[in-house]
Amino acid sequence: MPRPENPLDPGAGPIAAFAVQLRRLRADADKPSYRVMAKRSYYGYTTLAEAAAGHKFPSWEVTRAYVMACDGDLDEWERRWRETAALLNRSGNGDGGDRNGERSPPDPAPFGTAVTLRVGLAPVDPTRARTLPELMAMLDELRRRAGLSLRQLVSRSREDPDGSVLARTTVSEFFQGTRAPRARDLLRIVELCGGTSSDLQRWATACDRLVDPTDAYGAVIRTSPPAEGTFGQPAAHYPPGGSMVPRLLLGARLRALREACGILPEHAGYAIRASHSKISRIELGRVRFKERDVADLLTLYGVIDPSERAPLLELARQTNAPSWWQRYGDVVPGWYEAYLGMEEAASSLRAYELQLVPSLLQTEDYARAVIRLRHPFASEEEVERRVQLRAIRQKRVAFEEPFTGDGPKVWAVLDEAILHRPFRDRTMMRAQIQHLIEMAESPGVGLRILPLGAGGYPAAGSFTLLRFDDPDLPEVVYLEQIASANYLDRPDDVELYTRVWDECAAASRPAKTTQLLRRLLREI
C-alpha cells in the first residue's frame, strides 16, 4: 500500500502552495500512482513524488512531466509555475535545482520539456522567419536547446506511441537543407523537442507561409518571402470545418456507446488513464483524439468487430487534421477554435445580436473598429490579422459569389438599437447599413431587425444556435463572453434558446427589415 503524503499548509509559502496545487491536480486525475505517472511522462517516479512533497520548488521540466501525467492544462500550469518562480525570485527563497528554483534541462532533455522556458534564452520565434532555410535554422536551434542529437530525436519519436516515427536520414537531410520537410514532420519535431500547444500554433503559422502543402517529399525550398497579398488567404485544400466535424461525430458516437453500456464517465476515464472531465471533452468534440485512447474506449464498450472499429478509428485519425485557422494561432484563442469548426460544419446558423452587427455580416471598416474596441492595446499588425480572419470566415461560410448553397444558411436577428448607437463615424455606419441591405437580399442570409417598438423579449444577451445535417450531432448553443465561451448542447437548453430566437424572429418581418434599413440609411 502506498505511503500517504505528508500534509502541507498552503499558507507556509510559495513552494508549499505550489505543491498543494500539484497534489490537487493528481487527486482530480483519480490519483494515479507515481509509477504509473512515470510511465506516462518518461520521468522517474521518485522525482515526480518529490515535486509534490513541498521540500523544494521543482523545475519546469519536472512540473511539466507531472502535469502531463495527470492530463492537466499545460498553458495554465506554465502560468502558475512562472508566477511561483517570480515570487521566489523576489523573496530570494528559491531552493529547487539551481538558484531561484530554476534548473536548465538535463542533457538530453526528457520528453515533454518546455525548451522555451530556459533561463537566459529568448524563445525561438518561428513567425519571424522569412524563408524556409531560416525556419529550418530556427528548428535546429530548438533541437539544440532541447539537448537532443539527431539519433536521440529519432529514438524519442519511436518511444512515443501517439505520433509518427521519424527516419534519421530524412531528418538529417531536413537540417542540411537537401530535402524540404512536410509541415507535419516539422511540427512533429517541435513536439518532440517539448513544444507547448502555443508553440505548435506559432510553428503551424510559419509552416502555412513557407512549407509546400504537398504530402510528397522533395518540395522546392522557398528562398524568398511569399508574394505580397498571398498571406492570410484560405487554402482551398482545407475541408469545411477542418477537424471539427470528425471530432463532433466521433465524440457523439462514443457517448452513445458509453451510455448504451451504462458506463460512468469516471470508469471510462480510468480505462484511458484520464479523468472524467477529459471524457466529457472528448464526447463534446472539444479536444483532438489519440487513436490509442479511442481503441481502448471501443474495447471497453464492447466494440470488438474490426469492421465496426475501423471507421471509428479512421475518424480518430481525421480529428488531428490541420485546420485553416491554425495559421492565425496568435490571434485565435483555444476556446474559439471549436466554434470556427462548428460554424463551417453547420447546416444553419441562427444568431441573435444585442450590441453589435454579427461578425459574418460586418464590413471591413466596421470589423476593424470593433476589433480595436475589444483589443485597445493590439498592434496594427494584430488588428489586420484579426480583420483577415473575419474576412476568411465570411468567404468560407456563406458569402462566395456565385452562391452555391454549400455553406450554412445564416439567419440573424439584430436589435434595432445596434443601428442607432453612434459608432465611429457616419460614413462607416452608412456603408455597414448598405451592406446589411445587400445581405438581406442574398439567398444565403435571412436577416431581420427587431424594431424598438416590439416591446420586451426574454433574450438577455447575444447567442448563436448551430444545427447540423448529421442526425448524430446535437444542436449547440454558443454563448460568447469577453474572454471565454460556453457551448450548450443539453436538449432543454437548446429548446429554451430556440424558443427565444423564434419569438424574436416572429416580431420582425423580412419586408419590414429592408424598409427599416433603407429608412435608416436616408436618415444618417
N, C-alpha and C positions, 0 to 999 in steps of 0.2 A: 504494500500500500504506500503511495507516495507521501513524503513528509509534508505537512501543512506549512505554508509560507508564514514567516513571522509577520505579525500585524504591524502596519505602518500608519503614522499620523500624517495626513497630507499637509497639515499646518507646520510640520517640522522643518520645512524648507523646500526649495525648488526641486531638489533631487528626489526627496520622498514623495512630493506631489506628482512628479512625473512617473515614478514607479507605480504609484497607486493607479494612475490612468492606464498604464500598461496592463496591470492586473485586471482592471475592469474590462479592457478590450478582450483579454483572454477569457474572462468569465462570459462575456457576450457571445463568444465563439464556442460555447459549450465546454470550455475549459479542457482543451486538448492537452495531453501530457507533453512535457518538454522534449521527449524523444520523438514524438510524432511531429512536433513543430520543427525539430532539427531536420527531419527528412524532407519537410516541405520547403525549408529555407536554405538548405546547404550550409547551416551553421551548427556548431556544437551545442548540445542541449545544456551543458554547464554554462556556456556563455550567455545563452538566452535566459536561463534562470537567474543569473547574476544581474541581467538588465533590469529585472523587476524586483530585485532584492532591496534596492534603495541604498546600497553602500556607496556607489559612485555613479556618476552620470554616464550612461552608455554613449558610445559614438553613434553617429547617424547610421553607419553601416549595420551595426547590431540592431538598432531601433528599427531600421527598415526591414531587416530579416524577421524580426519579431512581429511587426505589423503584417507583413506578407503571410506569415504562417497562420495569422488569426483572421485573414481576409478583411483587414482594415482599410480605411481610406488613406492612401499614401500621401496625397496632397495635403489633407488635413493634419496628418501626423508630422509631415515635414514642417508645417507652420508651428505646431506645438514644440517640436524639437528646437527650432530656431528661437522661439520665444524663451524657452528654458535656458538655452545656451547664452542668450543675451543677458538674462538675469544673473547667471553665474559669472559672466564676464564683468558685469558691473560690480558684483559683490566680491569678486576675487576668490570665490569658493569652489571653483571648478576642480574636480578631482577624478574625472574619468579619462583614462588613457593619458594623452598629453595634457599640457596646461589648458585650463579653461574648459575641460571636459571634451575637447575635440581631438580626434585622432585621425591621422591620414590612413587611407585604406592599406591593408597589407598587400604584399606582392606575391601573387596576383590578388586583386580584389575579389571577394566572394561574390557569387552570382546574386544579383539584386542590389549591388552597391550603387548609391546615387552619386556618381562622379562629379556632378556639378556643385556639390557642397564642400569640396576640398578646400582647406584653408589656404588663402593667399592666391588662389587661381580664379580668374574670371570665367564664368560659364562659357562653354563653346556655343556660339550663336549661329546656327546654320542659315538663318534668314538673311545674313549679311553676305552670303556667297553670291557672286555674280555669274560664275561659270561652274560647270561640273568638276573640273580639276580642283577648283577652290573648295568645293563642297567635300570632295574626297580627302583633301588635305585636312579639313576640319574633322572628318570622321576618323582619320588616322590619329589626330591629336586626342580625340575622345578615347580611342582604344588605348593609347599610351597612358593617359591619366587613369584608366581603369587597371593599369598594370598587367595587361594581357598581351602575350605573344600571339602570333597567328595560330600556332599549334593549340594554345590554351583557349583561344576564341572558338576554334572548331570543336575542341573537346567539350566545351561548355554547351555548344549547340546540340551535341549528342546526348548530354546529360538531361537536358530539358525536354520532357516528352510532349510539351504542348506547342512546339514550334518546329519550323523546318530545320533540317540539318545542312550545315554549310560544308562545302568541299574546300580543302586547304589551298589547292592550286587555284581554284576560282577566286577565293578571297585574296590571295596574293596578287593575282592579275588585276583585281579591282584597285588595290592600293598602288600598284605600279603604273596604272593608267593605260594598260594594254587591253582592258576589257571594261566596257561600261556596265554598271550594275543595274539590276532591276530595282524598282523602288521598294518592293517587298523585301529584297535581300538587304538593302541599305538599312531599312527600318529594323530588320531582324538583328543586325549588328549593333544598332543603337540600343535595342532592348537587352542584348547580351552584355553590353557594357554598363548596364544599370540605369538606362534612361527611364525617367518617370513618364506618366501619361502626358504631362505638359511638354516634356522634351520630345516625345514622339509626335505630338501635334506640330511642333516647330519644324522638325525634320520632314514631316509629311508635306508641309507647306513648301519647303525648299525643293523636295522631290517633284512636286507638281510643276514647278517652274523649270527645272533643269534636267530631269531624268525622262528619257523617252518612255512613253507608257506601254510600249510593246512588251509582250511576255518573252520574246526571244532574246537570248544573249547577243552581245555584239552590237548594240545600238551605237550610233555615232555619238561621240562625246561632244557636247556643245562647248566651244571655247570662247564664245561671245555671248553677251547678255541677250535675253529674249527680246524680240522686236517690240517696239512701243505699241501699246494698245492690245497686246495679247494677254497681259497679266490679269488674272481675275475672271477670265471668260470660262463659262461652264463647259467641261469636256463632254462631248456627245456620247462617249462610251460608258458614262455612269448611268445605270438604270434608275428610273424614278424611285425615290425613297431610299436609295442606297441599300445598306444592310438592314434597315429598319423593318422592311416587310418580312424577311425570313425570321427576324428576331421576334416580331409580334406573332407570326404564325406558329413558330416552334414553342414560344412561351405559352400560348393558349392551349396547344395540344398537350404539352407536358402537364399543365394544370388539370386538364380534363382527365388525363391518365391517372394523376395522383389522386384526384377526388374520387374517381371510379374505384380505386383500390382502398379508399378510406385511410390513406396515409397522411399523417400530420406534416406540416412544413418542417417542424423540428427534426422528425425522423428522416425526412428526405435530405435535409441539410447534413445530418450526420453521415449519410451514405456517401456524400461527395466531399467530406471534410470541410464543411462550411456551416455558417449559421442559418437560422430560419429566415433571416432578413435577406440573405442572398437568394434563397429560393423564391422569395417574393419578387425580387428584382428580376430574376430570370423569367418568371412566369408573366411579368408585365412587359418584358422586352426592353428593360432599361439598361442591360449590360450585354456585352458580347459573350458568346458561349465558347467554352472549351469542349472539344469533341469528347475528351475523356469523361468530363462531368455528365454530358448528355448520355453517353454509353452506360455509365453507372446508374443513372436515373432510370433509363429504359429497362435495365436488368432488374432494378428494384420494383418497378411497376409491372413486371412480368412480360415485357415485350422482348421475346427471345427469338422469334422467327426472323431470319436475316432479311427476308423480303419486306417485313414491316419496319425493321430497324434502318435499312439502307436509306430510304427517303428522308427520315428524320435526322440521320447523321449528316446527310448532304446539306440539309437546311442549316445544321450547326456550322458546317464549313462556310456557308454563304453569309453567316452573320458576321464574319470577320472581313468581308469585302470592303475596300475603301469607298468612301463617300465623297462627293464633290466638295462639300463644305470643310473637309479636312485642311484644305489649303488656307482656310480662314480660321484656323485653330486659335490664333492670337486674339480674335475678337468674338469667337463663339464659345460661350461658357458651356460646361458639361451638361447643365440642366436643360439647355436649349437644343442640344443635338437631337434628342428624341423627338422634339416637335418638328424639326426640319424634315426628318424622315417621314413622320406620320402625315405631315402636310402634303407631301408629294404622293404618298401612297393612298391617301383618302379618295373616296369617290365623291364626297361632298364635304364642304366646309360651311358651317353656319356661325357667323360671328355677330356678337352684339358689342358695340363700342360706345362708351360713355364720354371719353375725354378727347380722343384723337381719331383722325381718319385711319382705318385699318392699314397696316403696313403694305399689304398686297395692292392697295388702291392709291398709294401715295405717289405724288410726282417726285422727281429727283430733288428739287429745291425744298419741298415740304419735308421729305425724308431727312435731308441734311439738317434742316432746322430742328427737327425732333431729336435727332441723334446728338446734336450739340446741347440741347436742353437736358437730355438724360446723362450725357457724359461731358460735363463742362470742362474737365481737365484733359480731355483727349487731344492728341496732336492732330494736325491737319491730315497727316497720312492715315492715322487710325480712323478718322471720320470718313475719309474717302473709301477706305476698305469696307466700312460698315454700309456705306451707300451702295457700293458694288455688290455686296452680299444681298442686299434687299432687292436690287435690280435683277439679279440672277434668280432669286426666288420667284419674282413676278413672271419672268420669262418661262421658267421651267414648270410653274404650277398651272397657269391658265391663260396666259395672255400672248401666246405666239400667234403671229399672223401668217397665213390664214388660220382661223380657228379650226382645230381638228376634232375637238371633243375628247381627246385622250386624257386630259388633265381633269382634276376635280371640278365640279360645279361649285362656284363660290357664291354664297348668299351672305349679305351683310346688312344689318340694321344699325343705322347711325342715329344717335340722338341729335336733334337739330341744333342743340346748344353748341356742338362742336364747330359748326359753321359760323356762328355768331361771335365766338370767342376771338378777340384780337390776337393774332399770331404772326409775329414778324412784320410783314408789310402787305398792303392791299394787292400788289401785283402778284405776289406768290399765292395769295388766297384765291384770286381770280383764276389763275392757272390751275389750282387744285380743284376748284368747283367745276371748271370746264372739263377737266379730266374725269371727274365723277359723272358728269353728264354723258361723256363718251362711254364710260364703263357701264352705265345704266343701260345703254343701248347695245352692249356687247352680248353675244349669245352665251358666253361662259360665265356671266355675272348676273346675279339677281340683287339689285341694290334698292334699299328702302330707307327713307328718312322718317324717324319717329317725330312727329311735329310737337312743338312746345305745348300746344293746346290739347294734347291727347290725354293729359292727366297723369297720375302716378302709376308706376309699374313696379313689380317686385324685383327687378334686376338691380342689385346693389352695386354691381361692378361689371367690368368687361369680361367676356368669356367667349370661347370658341368650341363648337361641337364638331367632332370629326367622325364621319361614318365611312365604313369600308365595304367593298363589294364582297369580300370573303366572309361567309357566314360564321367562320370560326373566330373572327375578330370582333370583339365588342366595341360599341361606340365609346368614345373618350371625350371627356370634358377637360379642356385646357384652360387653366387659370394662371395668368402670369402676374407675378409681383415685381417689385423693383429689382431684386437680386436673386430670385428663385421662381419656381413654378410648381403647381400641383397638377397631377393628372388623375382624374376621377373616372373609374370605369364600373363602379357598382351600379346595377340596374336602377336602384332607387334614385341615386344621384343623377344619372343620365336622364331619367324620366322627369325629374324636377326641372332641370335646366332646359330640357326640350319644351316643356310646357311654358316656361317663362319666355323662351325665344318665340314660340308660336304666338303668344299673346302680344308681344311687341311687334311682330311682323304683321299681325292682323290689324293693328291700329295704323298701319302705314301702307297705302296702296301704291303700286308701281307708277301709275299715271300721275298721281299727285306728287310723287317723288320728283319726277322730271320737271313738273311745273314749279315746284318749290325751288329746285336748284336754279332754274332759269330766272326766277324772280330775284333770288339772292345775288346772282351774277350781275343783274342790272343795278341792284342797289349798292354794290360795293364800288 
